[in-house]
Amino acid sequence: MRKVYIIGAGMTRFGKYDGRHLPWKSTYELGEEACLMAMSEAGVEPGKIQAAYCGTVQGAANCGQTILDELGLCSPKGMTVYNHENACASSLTAFSQAWTDVGNGVYDLVMALGAEKMTALMGSGLGPVPKMLLGGSSGGEGGIGIVGGALQVPEGKMFLADVGMNFLAFFAMMTKRHMYEFGTTEEQLAMVSVKNHKHGAMNPYASYQREVTLEEVLNSPVLCDPVHLLEICPNTDGGSAVILASEDVARRYTTKPVEIRACDVSGALYKGKVYPNPS
């Protein structure tokens, strides 16, 4: 596998693009903004990009094609566009596939992007939500309740949802299991939040831009034991994009390309192994 480099990157301000906290923007607009920034930094003309890889969950079908067509990348000769949905790892998955294809010689110059709108109804920004979809907390007759961009399955249709198995509860139990299996402490987990907030404080585009101390994290309210308020991520909107290139192409655009040494996408599942219940 040959070396692959990043020669340009773009990122929108992350936050709530709901018309109150930040100007209203759709998933597509956020993606377009990030792509334009990445191409501008790289100095790459749209017609030079051979393929694009888009990661999104809340975006509508063919999100990548819609974003890139608005920028003129899909017209007139067309371009290969791949859409990736892999929950929280959607953009990473898109990036990984872009890196793999360039590394294996399929393409020489590509774009990897991600765009998400989590704070508005339906997320995609295609317009008003049809009344048939609005039915309160349990959806109503034939309806699906929509809150904060996420779909709520009607009551009685999914057991795990009915017993409160939301993401926070699920990850809290995973955390408990990790603590039991490996002796991980709450202080060690809280240090991750301290590190992340420190990085966010240095990023003018981050949702949170304030450092926190270990004590602040541990003393923040417990939302679902052992997860504290300052350890969870917010529902937010934003977009990002990078331009990837093979070594010979990268040298045409910059004298300081960033080499991608490794990229891994994997899932952790305990297969065929029974664990005792923690006391």
Secondary structure, 3 states (H helix, E strand, C coil): CCCEEEEEEEECCCECCCCCCCCCCCHHHHHHHHHHHHHHHHCCCHHHCCEEEEECCCCCCCHHHHHHHHCCCCCCCCCEEEEECCHHHHHHHHHHHHHHHHHCCCCCEEEEEEEEECCCCCCCCCCCCCHHHCCCCCCCCCCCEEECCEEECCCCCCHHHHCCCCHHHHHHHHHHHHHHHHCCCHHHHHHHHHHHHHHHHCCCCCCCCCCCCHHHHHHCCEEECCEEHHHCCCCCEEEEEEEEEEHHHHHHHCCCCEECCCCCCCCCCCCCCCCCCCC
